[in-house]
Amino acid sequence: MPLWRGGYDYRMFYAAQDAAATTGIPTSLVSALIGALVVALAGLLGAFIQGRREHSKWVREQRYTAYTAYAAAVNHLRDAMEAGQTPPDPAVVHAAIQALYILGPRSMKDAAVRLTEAALTDTGYPDALNSYYLEANRVLRIGL
């Protein structure tokens, strides 16, 4: 029956069979392998992206802990100085600032130095504390 009367064209079927016979690989196997490769690559890409996101989240959590520990240590130092008591162990403040230096970007280190100097010299402490918190919010992307 001719094609224009609703007949079936078997030429494509025979062409695919000839191609499979020529290469020795069935076309369904090639299609399955290509599909499996695409799925595997998509899975690897998804795992890579998720790993990056989890690492970024972990870094933010560690920075948050370091920033709050440092602010608490400086506040404790400042409170002791205002009360006329002996300052707390400097190793506590030193450990807090070391964690901040390891985890924080340069801008956080600078804000921490300004805060420490303001706490020790009793000049501009509220402004330094405010700028420290603003910088921490910017670095941690809080409130954006």
Phi and psi in degrees as GROMACS dihedral restraints (atoms count N, CA, C in turn):
[ dihedral_restraints ]
;  ai    aj    ak    al  type     phi  dphi    fc
    3     4     5     6     1   -67.5    20    10
    4     5     6     7     1   156.0    20    10
    6     7     8     9     1   -62.6    20    10
    7     8     9    10     1   -36.8    20    10
    9    10    11    12     1   -69.4    20    10
   10    11    12    13     1   -11.2    20    10
   12    13    14    15     1  -102.9    20    10
   13    14    15    16     1    18.9    20    10
   15    16    17    18     1    90.0    20    10
   16    17    18    19     1    15.5    20    10
   18    19    20    21     1   -74.4    20    10
   19    20    21    22     1   170.8    20    10
   21    22    23    24     1  -105.8    20    10
   22    23    24    25     1   134.5    20    10
   24    25    26    27     1   -92.7    20    10
   25    26    27    28     1   110.4    20    10
   27    28    29    30     1   -86.9    20    10
   28    29    30    31     1    -0.5    20    10
   30    31    32    33     1   -63.9    20    10
   31    32    33    34     1   -38.9    20    10
   33    34    35    36     1   -65.4    20    10
   34    35    36    37     1   -39.8    20    10
   36    37    38    39     1   -61.6    20    10
   37    38    39    40     1   -45.8    20    10
   39    40    41    42     1   -69.4    20    10
   40    41    42    43     1   -32.6    20    10
   42    43    44    45     1   -66.1    20    10
   43    44    45    46     1   -41.4    20    10
   45    46    47    48     1   -66.2    20    10
   46    47    48    49     1   -39.2    20    10
   48    49    50    51     1   -64.2    20    10
   49    50    51    52     1   -41.6    20    10
   51    52    53    54     1   -63.9    20    10
   52    53    54    55     1   -39.2    20    10
   54    55    56    57     1   -65.3    20    10
   55    56    57    58     1   -40.6    20    10
   57    58    59    60     1   -67.2    20    10
   58    59    60    61     1   -38.3    20    10
   60    61    62    63     1   -68.5    20    10
   61    62    63    64     1   -34.3    20    10
   63    64    65    66     1   -68.9    20    10
   64    65    66    67     1   -45.0    20    10
   66    67    68    69     1   -85.2    20    10
   67    68    69    70     1   -22.4    20    10
   69    70    71    72     1    84.7    20    10
   70    71    72    73     1     3.2    20    10
   72    73    74    75     1  -120.2    20    10
   73    74    75    76     1   126.2    20    10
   75    76    77    78     1   -64.3    20    10
   76    77    78    79     1   141.1    20    10
   78    79    80    81     1   -64.4    20    10
   79    80    81    82     1   -30.4    20    10
   81    82    83    84     1   -66.4    20    10
   82    83    84    85     1   -34.8    20    10
   84    85    86    87     1   -68.2    20    10
   85    86    87    88     1   -41.0    20    10
   87    88    89    90     1   -62.8    20    10
   88    89    90    91     1   -44.5    20    10
   90    91    92    93     1   -61.6    20    10
   91    92    93    94     1   -42.2    20    10
   93    94    95    96     1   -65.1    20    10
   94    95    96    97     1   -40.6    20    10
   96    97    98    99     1   -66.8    20    10
   97    98    99   100     1   -40.9    20    10
   99   100   101   102     1   -64.6    20    10
  100   101   102   103     1   -42.9    20    10
  102   103   104   105     1   -61.5    20    10
  103   104   105   106     1   -42.5    20    10
  105   106   107   108     1   -65.0    20    10
  106   107   108   109     1   -38.5    20    10
  108   109   110   111     1   -64.6    20    10
  109   110   111   112     1   -43.0    20    10
  111   112   113   114     1   -62.8    20    10
  112   113   114   115     1   -43.9    20    10
  114   115   116   117     1   -63.9    20    10
  115   116   117   118     1   -41.9    20    10
  117   118   119   120     1   -64.3    20    10
  118   119   120   121     1   -43.1    20    10
  120   121   122   123     1   -65.1    20    10
  121   122   123   124     1   -39.6    20    10
  123   124   125   126     1   -64.5    20    10
  124   125   126   127     1   -39.2    20    10
  126   127   128   129     1   -64.6    20    10
  127   128   129   130     1   -42.2    20    10
  129   130   131   132     1   -65.1    20    10
  130   131   132   133     1   -41.3    20    10
  132   133   134   135     1   -63.2    20    10
  133   134   135   136     1   -43.3    20    10
  135   136   137   138     1   -62.5    20    10
  136   137   138   139     1   -41.7    20    10
  138   139   140   141     1   -65.6    20    10
  139   140   141   142     1   -39.0    20    10
  141   142   143   144     1   -63.3    20    10
  142   143   144   145     1   -46.6    20    10
  144   145   146   147     1   -63.5    20    10
  145   146   147   148     1   -42.7    20    10
  147   148   149   150     1   -65.0    20    10
  148   149   150   151     1   -38.8    20    10
  150   151   152   153     1   -62.3    20    10
  151   152   153   154     1   -41.2    20    10
  153   154   155   156     1   -64.1    20    10
  154   155   156   157     1   -42.0    20    10
  156   157   158   159     1   -64.8    20    10
  157   158   159   160     1   -42.9    20    10
  159   160   161   162     1   -64.9    20    10
  160   161   162   163     1   -38.2    20    10
  162   163   164   165     1   -65.6    20    10
  163   164   165   166     1   -42.7    20    10
  165   166   167   168     1   -61.3    20    10
  166   167   168   169     1   -40.5    20    10
  168   169   170   171     1   -64.5    20    10
  169   170   171   172     1   -42.6    20    10
  171   172   173   174     1   -62.8    20    10
  172   173   174   175     1   -43.0    20    10
  174   175   176   177     1   -62.2    20    10
  175   176   177   178     1   -43.4    20    10
  177   178   179   180     1   -60.7    20    10
  178   179   180   181     1   -41.8    20    10
  180   181   182   183     1   -63.8    20    10
  181   182   183   184     1   -42.5    20    10
  183   184   185   186     1   -66.2    20    10
  184   185   186   187     1   -40.8    20    10
  186   187   188   189     1   -63.8    20    10
  187   188   189   190     1   -43.2    20    10
  189   190   191   192     1   -58.4    20    10
  190   191   192   193     1   -45.1    20    10
  192   193   194   195     1   -62.2    20    10
  193   194   195   196     1   -44.4    20    10
  195   196   197   198     1   -66.2    20    10
  196   197   198   199     1   -42.2    20    10
  198   199   200   201     1   -66.0    20    10
  199   200   201   202     1   -42.9    20    10
  201   202   203   204     1   -70.9    20    10
  202   203   204   205     1   -35.9    20    10
  204   205   206   207     1   -64.7    20    10
  205   206   207   208     1   -40.3    20    10
  207   208   209   210     1   -66.2    20    10
  208   209   210   211     1   -45.4    20    10
  210   211   212   213     1   -61.8    20    10
  211   212   213   214     1   -39.3    20    10
  213   214   215   216     1   -66.0    20    10
  214   215   216   217     1   -40.4    20    10
  216   217   218   219     1   -65.5    20    10
  217   218   219   220     1   -41.6    20    10
  219   220   221   222     1   -68.1    20    10
  220   221   222   223     1   -40.3    20    10
  222   223   224   225     1   -62.8    20    10
  223   224   225   226     1   -40.4    20    10
  225   226   227   228     1   -64.1    20    10
  226   227   228   229     1   -42.5    20    10
  228   229   230   231     1   -61.6    20    10
  229   230   231   232     1   -45.5    20    10
  231   232   233   234     1   -63.9    20    10
  232   233   234   235     1   -44.4    20    10
  234   235   236   237     1   -61.9    20    10
  235   236   237   238     1   -40.2    20    10
  237   238   239   240     1   -66.3    20    10
  238   239   240   241     1   -39.2    20    10
  240   241   242   243     1   -67.4    20    10
  241   242   243   244     1   -39.8    20    10
  243   244   245   246     1   -67.5    20    10
  244   245   246   247     1   -33.7    20    10
  246   247   248   249     1   -81.4    20    10
  247   248   249   250     1    -5.3    20    10
  249   250   251   252     1    77.2    20    10
  250   251   252   253     1    15.3    20    10
  252   253   254   255     1   -86.0    20    10
  253   254   255   256     1   167.3    20    10
  255   256   257   258     1   -69.0    20    10
  256   257   258   259     1   138.0    20    10
  258   259   260   261     1   -61.7    20    10
  259   260   261   262     1   151.4    20    10
  261   262   263   264     1   -65.7    20    10
  262   263   264   265     1   171.9    20    10
  264   265   266   267     1   -56.0    20    10
  265   266   267   268     1   123.4    20    10
  267   268   269   270     1   -64.2    20    10
  268   269   270   271     1   -17.9    20    10
  270   271   272   273     1   -64.9    20    10
  271   272   273   274     1   -29.5    20    10
  273   274   275   276     1   -66.8    20    10
  274   275   276   277     1   -47.5    20    10
  276   277   278   279     1   -66.2    20    10
  277   278   279   280     1   -39.3    20    10
  279   280   281   282     1   -62.9    20    10
  280   281   282   283     1   -43.9    20    10
  282   283   284   285     1   -64.1    20    10
  283   284   285   286     1   -39.0    20    10
  285   286   287   288     1   -65.9    20    10
  286   287   288   289     1   -40.5    20    10
  288   289   290   291     1   -73.6    20    10
  289   290   291   292     1   -29.8    20    10
  291   292   293   294     1   -65.1    20    10
  292   293   294   295     1   -43.0    20    10
  294   295   296   297     1   -62.1    20    10
  295   296   297   298     1   -39.3    20    10
  297   298   299   300     1   -65.3    20    10
  298   299   300   301     1   -40.0    20    10
  300   301   302   303     1   -65.7    20    10
  301   302   303   304     1   -36.1    20    10
  303   304   305   306     1   -72.2    20    10
  304   305   306   307     1   -44.0    20    10
  306   307   308   309     1   -92.0    20    10
  307   308   309   310     1   -27.3    20    10
  309   310   311   312     1   -89.1    20    10
  310   311   312   313     1   154.5    20    10
  312   313   314   315     1   -74.6    20    10
  313   314   315   316     1   172.8    20    10
  315   316   317   318     1   -56.9    20    10
  316   317   318   319     1   -39.0    20    10
  318   319   320   321     1   -63.8    20    10
  319   320   321   322     1   -34.8    20    10
  321   322   323   324     1   -71.4    20    10
  322   323   324   325     1   -37.2    20    10
  324   325   326   327     1   -63.0    20    10
  325   326   327   328     1   -43.2    20    10
  327   328   329   330     1   -64.1    20    10
  328   329   330   331     1   -41.6    20    10
  330   331   332   333     1   -64.7    20    10
  331   332   333   334     1   -36.1    20    10
  333   334   335   336     1   -68.6    20    10
  334   335   336   337     1   -39.6    20    10
  336   337   338   339     1   -64.0    20    10
  337   338   339   340     1   -44.1    20    10
  339   340   341   342     1   -61.7    20    10
  340   341   342   343     1   -39.4    20    10
  342   343   344   345     1   -66.6    20    10
  343   344   345   346     1   -41.9    20    10
  345   346   347   348     1   -64.5    20    10
  346   347   348   349     1   -45.5    20    10
  348   349   350   351     1   -62.1    20    10
  349   350   351   352     1   -40.6    20    10
  351   352   353   354     1   -66.7    20    10
  352   353   354   355     1   -36.6    20    10
  354   355   356   357     1   -69.6    20    10
  355   356   357   358     1   -38.1    20    10
  357   358   359   360     1   -79.0    20    10
  358   359   360   361     1   -33.1    20    10
  360   361   362   363     1   -96.3    20    10
  361   362   363   364     1    -7.1    20    10
  363   364   365   366     1    62.7    20    10
  364   365   366   367     1    33.8    20    10
  366   367   368   369     1  -127.8    20    10
  367   368   369   370     1   122.3    20    10
  369   370   371   372     1    68.1    20    10
  370   371   372   373     1    28.5    20    10
  372   373   374   375     1   -63.0    20    10
  373   374   375   376     1   -46.6    20    10
  375   376   377   378     1   -60.6    20    10
  376   377   378   379     1   -39.3    20    10
  378   379   380   381     1   -67.8    20    10
  379   380   381   382     1   -40.7    20    10
  381   382   383   384     1   -65.9    20    10
  382   383   384   385     1   -39.3    20    10
  384   385   386   387     1   -65.9    20    10
  385   386   387   388     1   -41.7    20    10
  387   388   389   390     1   -64.0    20    10
  388   389   390   391     1   -43.5    20    10
  390   391   392   393     1   -67.3    20    10
  391   392   393   394     1   -32.9    20    10
  393   394   395   396     1   -62.6    20    10
  394   395   396   397     1   -47.2    20    10
  396   397   398   399     1   -66.0    20    10
  397   398   399   400     1   -38.7    20    10
  399   400   401   402     1   -63.7    20    10
  400   401   402   403     1   -40.8    20    10
  402   403   404   405     1   -67.3    20    10
  403   404   405   406     1   -39.2    20    10
  405   406   407   408     1   -62.7    20    10
  406   407   408   409     1   -41.7    20    10
  408   409   410   411     1   -63.1    20    10
  409   410   411   412     1   -38.3    20    10
  411   412   413   414     1   -67.3    20    10
  412   413   414   415     1   -45.2    20    10
  414   415   416   417     1   -66.9    20    10
  415   416   417   418     1   -40.9    20    10
  417   418   419   420     1   -82.3    20    10
  418   419   420   421     1    -4.4    20    10
  420   421   422   423     1    57.8    20    10
  421   422   423   424     1    47.4    20    10
  423   424   425   426     1   -97.4    20    10
  424   425   426   427     1   131.5    20    10
  426   427   428   429     1    79.2    20    10
  427   428   429   430     1    15.5    20    10
